[in-house]
């Protein structure tokens, strides 16, 4: 759906985009090939041609910052299919909500293939390098919590330039609440070992680990891993739902491919995450 959007072009919003679709201008290539027929005034048409040329160049170059700059926040979901191969799913654990003295205890990453876990006092220094290959970071409520906390606590870490926060587009589809509640609404199930655990439980598990209980750290890693693996499934679910919604609302009759919703291998990923911090 990225190459079908026109909302990153100045002075083009949802209504104009739908009007273009209904007139047969369903993607960038169609507009550029039939620019004389585009139902816009000459000034907007010139702007459209300029931006679509830049958009095609940016997409070919995998220039996520271009789209992060120009796409409206509510449309960031459109980046998922185009940048999925350069996306990282991220979730942090902390000792609190960001008050004085609170710290990040763990950062979990997942790229759709391999989990990575970074634990305070063990291997957190590797987080900066681990994030470098990615152009898109996917979170749940990360715009309000994870990313501000990360930038404040670890300013040396460079966060990927484009951010898809799943909380708000899912809420627009009617899926509201915390991550665990939304998972249940869409049918995602957690491993029994971590099902029912909350963010406060994560704080308590860290305290137990600091008191010498290494099994508490294992369970905290398992909890964090469930978060990041389910973020991928939620992102795919969101993308497919939004594609379907846009097609129905905008009258798109040609086929728009959906993305595969992963099932994941939680047990294998957990063993790999535990191995990284020498807990296996």
C-alpha positions as CSV (number, residue, x, y, z in Angstrom):
1,X,0.0,0.0,0.0
2,X,2.9,2.4,0.2
3,X,3.1,2.9,-3.5
4,X,-0.6,3.6,-3.6
5,X,-0.7,6.4,-1.1
6,X,-0.7,10.0,-2.0
7,X,-1.1,11.4,1.5
8,X,2.6,12.1,1.9
9,X,2.2,14.7,-0.9
10,X,1.5,18.2,0.5
11,X,-2.1,19.3,0.2
12,X,-3.3,15.7,-0.4
13,X,-5.4,14.1,2.3
14,X,-7.6,11.0,2.6
15,X,-10.5,12.4,0.6
16,X,-8.3,13.4,-2.3
17,X,-6.5,10.1,-2.2
18,X,-9.8,8.2,-2.4
19,X,-10.9,10.5,-5.3
20,X,-7.8,9.6,-7.2
21,X,-8.3,5.9,-6.6
22,X,-11.9,6.0,-7.8
23,X,-10.7,7.8,-10.9
24,X,-8.4,5.0,-11.7
25,X,-5.1,6.5,-10.4
26,X,-4.4,3.7,-8.0
27,X,-0.6,4.0,-7.6
28,X,2.4,6.2,-8.4
29,X,3.2,4.7,-11.7
30,X,-0.3,5.2,-13.0
31,X,-0.3,8.8,-12.0
32,X,3.0,9.5,-13.7
33,X,2.0,7.6,-16.9
34,X,-1.3,9.6,-17.2
35,X,-0.4,12.8,-15.5
36,X,-2.4,14.9,-17.9
37,X,-5.6,13.1,-16.9
38,X,-5.1,13.5,-13.1
39,X,-8.1,15.4,-11.7
40,X,-6.2,18.0,-9.8
41,X,-5.3,21.7,-10.5
42,X,-2.1,22.5,-12.2
43,X,-0.3,23.6,-9.1
44,X,-1.2,20.4,-7.1
45,X,-0.4,18.3,-10.2
46,X,3.1,19.7,-10.4
47,X,3.7,19.0,-6.8
48,X,2.3,15.5,-7.2
49,X,4.6,14.7,-10.1
50,X,7.6,16.0,-8.1
51,X,6.8,14.1,-5.0
52,X,6.0,10.8,-6.8
53,X,9.3,11.0,-8.6
54,X,11.1,11.5,-5.3
55,X,9.0,8.7,-3.7
56,X,10.0,6.2,-6.4
57,X,13.6,7.0,-5.9
58,X,13.3,6.8,-2.1
59,X,11.6,3.5,-2.3
60,X,14.2,2.0,-4.6
61,X,16.9,3.3,-2.3
62,X,15.1,1.9,0.8
63,X,15.1,5.5,2.1
64,X,12.9,5.1,5.2
65,X,13.7,8.6,6.5
66,X,12.0,10.2,3.5
67,X,8.7,8.4,4.2
68,X,9.1,8.9,8.0
69,X,9.3,12.7,7.3
70,X,6.4,13.0,4.8
71,X,3.9,10.4,5.7
72,X,1.3,11.5,8.3
73,X,1.6,9.6,11.5
74,X,-1.7,7.7,11.1
75,X,-0.4,6.3,7.8
76,X,2.9,4.9,9.0
77,X,1.4,1.4,8.9
78,X,1.8,1.6,5.1
79,X,5.6,1.2,5.6
80,X,5.3,-2.3,7.0
81,X,5.2,-4.4,3.8
82,X,7.8,-2.4,2.0
83,X,10.2,-2.3,4.9
84,X,9.4,-5.5,6.7
85,X,12.8,-6.9,5.8
86,X,14.5,-4.0,7.6
87,X,12.1,-3.8,10.5
88,X,12.9,-4.6,14.1
89,X,10.3,-5.2,16.8
90,X,11.3,-3.7,20.1
91,X,10.1,-3.8,23.7
92,X,11.9,-2.6,26.9
93,X,11.6,-3.5,30.5
94,X,12.3,-1.0,33.3
95,X,12.3,-0.5,37.0
96,X,9.4,2.0,36.8
97,X,7.6,4.5,34.6
98,X,10.5,6.9,34.0
99,X,10.8,8.7,37.3
100,X,14.1,9.7,39.0
101,X,16.3,6.6,39.5
102,X,14.3,4.4,37.1
103,X,16.5,2.4,34.6
104,X,16.1,0.1,31.6
105,X,16.7,-3.4,32.7
106,X,16.2,-5.2,29.4
107,X,15.7,-4.5,25.7
108,X,14.2,-7.2,23.5
109,X,14.6,-7.1,19.7
110,X,13.2,-9.4,17.0
111,X,13.7,-9.1,13.2
112,X,11.3,-11.9,12.2
113,X,14.1,-14.4,12.2
114,X,16.4,-14.0,15.3
115,X,15.6,-12.7,18.8
116,X,18.1,-10.5,20.6
117,X,18.0,-9.7,24.3
118,X,20.1,-7.1,26.0
119,X,20.3,-7.1,29.8
120,X,21.5,-4.4,32.1
121,X,24.9,-5.4,33.6
122,X,25.4,-8.2,31.1
123,X,25.4,-7.2,27.4
124,X,23.5,-3.9,27.1
125,X,26.5,-2.2,25.4
126,X,25.7,-4.2,22.3
127,X,22.3,-2.6,21.7
128,X,23.6,0.3,19.6
129,X,25.3,-1.9,17.1
130,X,22.4,-4.3,17.0
131,X,19.9,-1.5,16.0
132,X,22.1,-0.1,13.1
133,X,20.9,-2.3,10.3
134,X,17.2,-1.4,10.7
135,X,15.2,1.3,9.1
136,X,11.8,0.7,10.8
137,X,11.1,0.1,14.5
138,X,7.8,-1.4,15.5
139,X,6.4,-1.0,19.1
140,X,3.2,-1.0,21.0
141,X,2.8,2.3,22.8
142,X,6.5,3.0,22.1
143,X,5.8,6.6,21.1
144,X,4.7,7.4,24.7
145,X,7.0,5.0,26.6
146,X,9.6,2.8,25.1
147,X,11.3,5.2,22.7
148,X,11.3,8.3,24.9
149,X,12.6,6.2,27.8
150,X,15.3,4.7,25.6
151,X,16.4,8.1,24.3
152,X,16.5,9.5,27.8
153,X,18.3,6.6,29.5
154,X,20.6,5.7,26.6
155,X,21.2,8.7,24.4
156,X,24.1,7.0,22.7
157,X,21.7,4.5,21.1
158,X,20.4,5.5,17.6
159,X,16.8,4.4,17.1
160,X,15.8,3.5,13.5
161,X,14.4,6.6,11.6
162,X,10.9,5.3,11.0
163,X,8.6,4.2,13.8
164,X,5.3,2.3,13.6
165,X,3.5,2.4,16.9
166,X,0.8,-0.3,16.7
167,X,-1.3,1.0,19.6
168,X,-3.1,3.9,17.8
169,X,-3.9,2.3,14.4
170,X,-5.2,-0.8,16.2
171,X,-7.4,1.5,18.3
172,X,-8.8,3.1,15.2
173,X,-9.9,-0.4,14.2
174,X,-11.6,-1.0,17.5
175,X,-8.8,-3.0,19.3
176,X,-8.1,-1.0,22.5
177,X,-6.2,-1.6,25.7
178,X,-2.8,-2.7,26.7
179,X,-0.7,-5.1,24.6
180,X,-1.8,-8.2,26.3
181,X,-5.5,-7.3,26.1
182,X,-5.2,-6.5,22.3
183,X,-3.4,-9.8,21.8
184,X,-6.4,-11.6,23.3
185,X,-8.8,-9.6,21.1
186,X,-7.1,-10.7,17.9
187,X,-6.6,-14.3,19.1
188,X,-2.9,-14.4,20.0
189,X,-2.0,-16.8,22.9
190,X,1.0,-16.6,25.2
191,X,3.1,-19.4,26.6
192,X,1.6,-20.5,30.0
193,X,4.9,-19.6,31.7
194,X,4.4,-15.9,31.0
195,X,0.6,-15.7,30.4
196,X,-0.9,-13.3,32.9
197,X,2.3,-11.5,33.7
198,X,2.2,-7.7,33.6
199,X,4.7,-4.9,33.5
200,X,4.6,-4.7,37.3
201,X,5.5,-8.4,37.4
202,X,8.5,-7.6,35.2
203,X,9.7,-5.1,37.8
204,X,9.3,-7.7,40.5
205,X,11.2,-10.3,38.5
206,X,14.1,-7.9,38.0
207,X,14.2,-7.3,41.8
208,X,14.3,-11.1,42.4
209,X,17.1,-11.4,39.9
210,X,19.1,-8.7,41.6
211,X,18.6,-10.6,44.8
212,X,20.3,-13.6,43.3
213,X,17.5,-15.6,41.6
214,X,18.6,-16.4,38.0
215,X,15.4,-18.2,37.3
216,X,13.6,-14.8,37.7
217,X,15.8,-13.5,34.9
218,X,14.9,-16.4,32.7
219,X,11.3,-15.8,33.2
220,X,11.7,-12.0,32.6
221,X,13.4,-12.8,29.3
222,X,10.6,-15.2,28.4
223,X,8.1,-12.4,29.1
224,X,9.9,-9.9,27.0
225,X,10.3,-12.3,24.2
226,X,6.6,-13.0,24.1
227,X,6.1,-9.2,23.6
228,X,8.5,-8.8,20.7
229,X,7.3,-11.9,18.9
230,X,3.7,-10.9,19.2
231,X,4.5,-7.5,17.9
232,X,5.4,-9.0,14.5
233,X,2.1,-10.9,14.4
234,X,0.2,-7.8,15.4
235,X,1.9,-5.7,12.8
236,X,1.0,-8.2,10.1
237,X,-2.6,-8.4,11.4
238,X,-2.9,-4.6,11.4
239,X,-1.5,-4.2,7.9
240,X,-3.9,-6.7,6.4
241,X,-6.9,-5.2,8.2
242,X,-5.9,-1.7,7.1
243,X,-5.4,-2.8,3.5
244,X,-8.9,-4.4,3.5
245,X,-10.4,-1.3,5.1
246,X,-8.7,1.1,2.6
247,X,-9.7,-1.1,-0.4
248,X,-13.4,-1.2,0.7
249,X,-13.6,2.5,1.6
250,X,-11.6,3.7,-1.4
251,X,-13.1,1.5,-4.1
252,X,-9.9,-0.2,-5.0
253,X,-10.9,-3.1,-7.3
254,X,-7.5,-4.4,-8.3
255,X,-5.7,-6.9,-6.1
256,X,-3.7,-5.5,-3.2
257,X,-1.5,-8.3,-1.7
258,X,-1.6,-9.0,2.0
259,X,1.3,-10.0,4.2
260,X,1.8,-13.3,5.9
261,X,0.9,-13.4,9.6
262,X,3.8,-15.3,11.3
263,X,3.2,-18.1,13.8
264,X,6.8,-18.0,15.2
265,X,8.7,-20.6,17.2
266,X,8.6,-19.3,20.7
267,X,10.5,-22.2,22.3
268,X,13.4,-22.0,19.8
269,X,13.6,-18.2,20.1
270,X,13.6,-18.5,23.9
271,X,16.5,-20.9,23.9
272,X,18.5,-18.6,21.6
273,X,17.7,-15.5,23.8
274,X,18.8,-17.4,27.0
275,X,22.0,-18.6,25.3
276,X,22.9,-15.0,24.5
277,X,23.1,-14.1,28.2
278,X,24.5,-17.6,29.2
279,X,21.4,-18.8,30.9
280,X,21.2,-22.2,29.1
